[in-house]
């Protein structure tokens, strides 16, 4: 988030995020970013500089985020300080906001600390609304699939966040109504594995929706079962019953929030490790220990 003045704000986010949120947040100016790495960070920083941004809040603590801050030339560049002795986290900041070790507080609260540092006030949570255009596209894709169980078996982060497609299949077989598979282009392989196991009983939309249309599909769900991924957070923001399976990450830090969210996680001795891949011989014990019956029991009746 960049504050250009006392009464104006600019939000910068990746294009898919902007396409989802911009219709629901009128009166806010958006900059849609694309690409990754230092060059993309430099481009964003120069865009902010052209906007004469005076105060810049950097939510991610990545090197790319710090590069953006340096190129923006803002008088104030505010971000999180290091969790330990990693002083690189301070690069490019004029002001750091302290935080506790990872997992002691939810990431949402850590981000709110940054907003409060520039006078922001936390408002009560509200449901995400999707555009009429996205709803219309979802209606066409879903057809007669009313109140489906939506499964999101992928996770771009890596296999340490991906519950077995076999377990997702078992959950789907326990559901009496229609089943829909979702995900982006990186999730197609997992979705196909579940779809084939179900012998065409599921409607596979993985890789076939943009983010607003995905949100509209999730909004029609009777329930959503997901890995710890973006789909889970969108489903939760829409107020849908959401069941999230965790592996290498910690639900206390990154789980979607709300009474309608069920996070399932069994903390094995090495978790949370926050790795993308498991380095041990008993690979992915944190995911294998979660039986499908746990998720089936959590489904709405």
C-alpha angles and dihedrals in degrees: 000000000000123000110209095183143338093289104024131073135185122200119202119197140143115289096254091053092048091049089055100042105032096076090049097049109055118187094033122111116225136200112200112212129201136191131023139252135041097319093053089047091051092051091052092048092052090048089054090047090056087054089056091235110192100185124032126191113199110200099181116064094210126127089248090057091053091049089054090052094052094049093045091065093210117168090231123036111182127188144135120297122229120292090218134354093318097124091176086082088072095058112124096006126122091187131024128202114213122236138182128247114298113281099022091100131022115266089238090061091049090053091047088055088061092049091049089052088068096041099273119153123212111236125201112279116262133188120269113246123211126212124260090242092056091048090052092052091048091051090056093048096045097045108170094355099116120182094351131183103250118208124196104189098169135078123187090208092076145270092300087074098042118098112208117280085225090063092047088051091053090052091050092051090055091056115088098201134062120308126213127190120209140179142114128276091284092059099053096101094056092044092051091051091055094042093052092048089053090052096234094312089121128068106231113210097159110137092008102092138063117225098268090050091047088053090051090051091050090049088062094052124116085206139348126219113192146157118245093288143118092276090063092053093048091049091050092048088055091054096245121147100266128191115191126192114209129201124159095004132073120247089203087068107032111014118125109258132233142081089269092061124091116191115197116199134147110199107225118191095269098044137140093035097144090217122146092219131029114245097194133094092238087060119206096355087159089065100034091056091064106088120206089239089069091059094041090054090053094054116108114258 
